[in-house]
Structure formats: structure tokens, C-alpha cells
Amino acid sequence: MAANTHLFGDKETNNWFKACIGLTVTKEGLTNFLCAELQKVHTVVGKSCGNCLIENLIQCPTNPYCKKRKRNYCPFHKSQKPQPCPICDTVKHNIILHHRYGGPSWRNTRAEKWALNYWEIGKCFLPPDGYNSISSVQESDFNGVISIMLNCLHFQTCLSPLCLSPLPPDKQCPLEKVRQIGRDVRHTSDCKVTDADLQDYFKTLSTLLADPQY
């Protein structure tokens, strides 16, 4: 117990806590902005019929969703078979066009909610795993928020070059650097951050929050 208490007296450990707080503050500072912009994306991609499930809209087989371990059985589609829906297929196509890499995370989203819930559209731009049950921007984590901004091309229209030049996936892209900060802080093996790194983190995060275009 004494050893654990000693950690709080370590400067670099305290820096790590400060970095964690910085990520939380940044995520909270972006939340309203993200909600407002995703509502615009929701309008642009169009309104679905409200009845189709995502399994109905994805052809079988489609990697990486359809992994047939048994003949004539797909664990992704199960009892739901692909069926054409001109309305929802158009929305799906528009989501693909808005995705920087053309690969929306279909497993995250519930297509039957596309008509009324902008967040279900936003979830298509999240990382592919771990976000299926997240029901709002507020519930998402820092990595999710930044991933949406990186993956959804709409955000090129509402962020300045200060945050998006050079464009992703260039590692020199400021927004890519922001995401990497989140990864570095979360996955550090010793929960320590140097003074120099902390100042660099704060400078990069502050630049994003102060972007004049939003």
C-alpha cells in the first residue's frame, strides 16, 4: 500500500493523470460540436425507411462480417437475409461516400434507427469493434470521437487546415496526432508522462479546441 501511495508523489505519474484529464476535457469540449455536425451528416445522407436491419442491407458474403463456419450458415446474417431496399441502399451508399476509406463500421450501427437517430449514422465512422452498445456521443470515448472526425469526410468542411493539414492518414496530420496522444496515454505501460510530452500534448489538444473554423 505504501508503494502505491508513493506513486502519487511521482512527477511523471502526476503528469499522466493530467494528460488523462486533458483528454477528458477535450472530449467534452468537442461533444456539442460533434452532435451538431453529425445531425448535418444525417440530413445529407438521406432518410431510411426505418424498417430494414443492417443485415438486410449487407450482401452475403461480405468481409469481414460473413465468416461461414458451417455450410449455408452465416453468423452475421443468421435469420436475416439480404434484401434490396432502394431507400436504405441509397442511405448506405451515401454513408460509404462520406467515409474517408470507404469502409463504414456496419457492425456498430442499427439501420432500423437511421431514419430518426443521427448517432446511428455517426457510429458508422467509429472503429469497427467495441462501440455497438454505445448510445450517444456522450457515452463514446475520446478515441471514438476523434475517429469519427478523422473518418467522416464531412469534417473537412468544418475544421481548418490547423487540424487537417496534411490530410489523414498522414501521421503529421494534427488530428492524427491528437488520436495518437489518446493511444499513448491509454496504453502506456508505466502510467508516466514526461514534462516535455505533457506540454506537447496540451499544445496539440488546445490547438484542436481553439480551431477558428468551428
C-alpha positions in Angstrom: 0.0 0.0 0.0 2.9 2.3 0.8 4.4 1.7 -2.6 1.1 2.7 -4.3 0.8 5.9 -2.2 4.4 6.8 -3.3 3.1 6.8 -6.9 1.1 10.0 -6.3 4.4 11.8 -5.3 6.0 10.9 -8.6 6.0 13.9 -11.0 5.7 11.9 -14.2 2.8 9.9 -12.8 1.0 13.1 -11.9 1.7 14.2 -15.4 -0.1 11.1 -16.7 -3.1 12.0 -14.6 -3.1 15.5 -16.0 -2.9 14.1 -19.5 -5.9 11.9 -18.8 -7.8 14.9 -17.6 -6.7 16.8 -20.7 -8.2 14.0 -22.9 -11.5 14.2 -20.9 -11.7 17.9 -21.2 -11.0 17.8 -24.9 -13.7 15.1 -25.5 -16.2 17.1 -23.5 -15.3 20.3 -25.4 -15.9 18.5 -28.8 -19.2 16.8 -27.8 -21.7 19.6 -28.8 -19.7 20.3 -32.0 -19.8 16.6 -33.0 -23.5 16.3 -32.2 -24.3 19.4 -34.4 -22.2 18.2 -37.3 -23.5 14.7 -37.2 -27.0 16.0 -37.5 -25.9 17.7 -40.7 -24.5 14.4 -42.0 -27.7 12.7 -41.1 -29.6 15.2 -43.3 -27.2 14.8 -46.2 -27.1 11.0 -46.4 -30.9 10.9 -46.5 -33.7 9.3 -44.6 -34.0 5.5 -44.5 -37.3 3.5 -44.4 -36.9 2.7 -40.7 -37.7 -1.0 -41.2 -34.5 -2.6 -42.6 -31.9 -4.1 -40.4 -28.3 -3.8 -41.2 -28.2 -7.5 -42.0 -30.8 -6.9 -44.7 -28.6 -4.3 -46.4 -25.2 -6.2 -46.5 -24.7 -8.8 -49.2 -23.6 -12.2 -48.1 -20.7 -12.9 -48.1 -19.1 -9.6 -47.2 -15.8 -9.4 -45.4 -15.2 -9.1 -42.6 -18.7 -9.8 -41.4 -19.7 -13.0 -43.0 -17.5 -15.9 -41.8 -19.2 -19.1 -42.7 -18.1 -21.8 -40.4 -20.9 -24.1 -41.4 -22.4 -24.6 -44.8 -25.3 -22.3 -45.5 -24.9 -20.5 -42.2 -23.6 -17.0 -41.7 -23.2 -15.8 -38.1 -23.7 -12.2 -39.2 -26.9 -12.6 -41.1 -28.4 -15.5 -39.1 -32.1 -15.5 -39.8 -32.0 -12.1 -41.6 -31.4 -12.4 -45.3 -30.1 -9.6 -47.6 -32.9 -8.0 -49.4 -32.9 -4.9 -51.7 -34.4 -1.6 -50.4 -33.9 1.3 -52.7 -34.4 3.8 -49.9 -32.0 2.3 -47.4 -29.5 1.3 -50.1 -29.2 4.9 -51.1 -28.5 5.9 -47.5 -26.0 3.1 -47.2 -24.3 4.3 -50.4 -24.1 7.8 -49.1 -22.6 6.7 -45.9 -19.9 4.9 -47.8 -19.2 8.0 -49.9 -18.8 10.0 -46.7 -16.3 7.5 -45.2 -12.7 8.5 -45.9 -11.7 4.9 -46.5 -15.0 3.6 -47.9 -15.4 1.1 -45.1 -18.1 2.0 -42.6 -18.3 0.0 -39.4 -21.6 -1.7 -40.2 -21.5 -3.9 -37.2 -21.7 -0.9 -34.9 -24.9 0.5 -36.3 -28.7 -0.3 -36.3 -30.0 0.6 -39.7 -33.6 0.5 -38.5 -32.8 3.6 -36.4 -31.2 5.6 -39.3 -34.4 7.4 -40.1 -34.6 9.2 -36.7 -31.3 8.8 -34.9 -28.3 10.7 -36.2 -26.0 8.9 -33.8 -26.6 5.6 -35.6 -25.2 7.2 -38.7 -22.3 8.6 -36.7 -21.5 5.1 -35.4 -20.6 4.0 -39.0 -17.5 6.1 -38.7 -16.3 4.7 -35.4 -13.6 2.0 -35.1 -15.0 -1.4 -36.1 -15.2 -3.1 -32.7 -16.4 -2.2 -29.2 -19.0 0.5 -29.9 -22.1 -1.4 -30.8 -23.8 -0.7 -27.4 -22.8 3.0 -27.2 -26.0 5.0 -27.5 -24.7 8.6 -27.7 -21.7 10.9 -28.4 -21.6 11.5 -24.6 -21.2 7.7 -23.9 -18.4 7.4 -26.5 -14.8 7.7 -25.5 -12.0 10.0 -26.7 -10.8 7.6 -29.4 -14.4 7.3 -30.8 -14.9 11.0 -31.0 -11.6 11.6 -32.8 -12.1 8.6 -35.1 -15.4 10.0 -36.3 -13.8 13.3 -37.1 -11.0 11.6 -39.0 -13.1 9.0 -40.8 -16.1 11.2 -41.8 -15.2 13.4 -44.8 -17.8 16.0 -43.7 -15.4 17.3 -41.0 -13.0 18.5 -43.7 -15.6 21.3 -44.3 -15.8 22.4 -40.6 -12.2 22.1 -39.4 -9.4 24.4 -40.6 -6.0 23.3 -42.0 -4.6 23.8 -38.5 -6.2 20.5 -37.7 -6.4 18.7 -41.0 -3.2 19.6 -43.0 -1.8 17.4 -44.2 -4.9 15.2 -44.5 -5.3 11.8 -42.8 -3.9 9.2 -42.8 -0.6 11.2 -42.9 0.9 10.9 -39.4 1.8 14.6 -39.5 -1.9 15.5 -39.6 -2.7 17.3 -36.4 -5.9 15.4 -35.8 -4.0 12.1 -36.3 -1.5 13.4 -33.7 -4.5 14.0 -31.3 -5.7 10.4 -31.7 -2.1 9.2 -31.1 -2.0 11.1 -27.9 -5.1 9.3 -26.7 -3.5 6.0 -27.6 -0.2 6.8 -25.9 -1.8 7.9 -22.7 -4.2 4.9 -22.6 -1.6 2.3 -23.4 1.4 3.5 -21.5 3.0 0.6 -19.6 4.1 2.7 -16.6 1.4 5.4 -16.4 4.0 8.1 -16.7 4.4 11.2 -19.0 7.4 13.4 -19.2 7.1 17.2 -18.7 8.1 17.8 -22.4 5.5 15.3 -23.6 2.8 16.8 -21.4 3.4 20.2 -22.8 3.3 18.9 -26.3 0.0 17.1 -25.6 -1.6 20.2 -24.1 -0.4 22.3 -27.1 -1.8 19.9 -29.6 -5.2 19.4 -27.8 -5.5 23.2 -27.3 -5.0 23.8 -31.0 -7.9 21.5 -31.8 -10.2 23.1 -29.2 -9.3 26.6 -30.5 -9.9 25.8 -34.1 -11.3 29.1 -35.5 -13.4 27.3 -38.2 -15.8 25.8 -35.6 
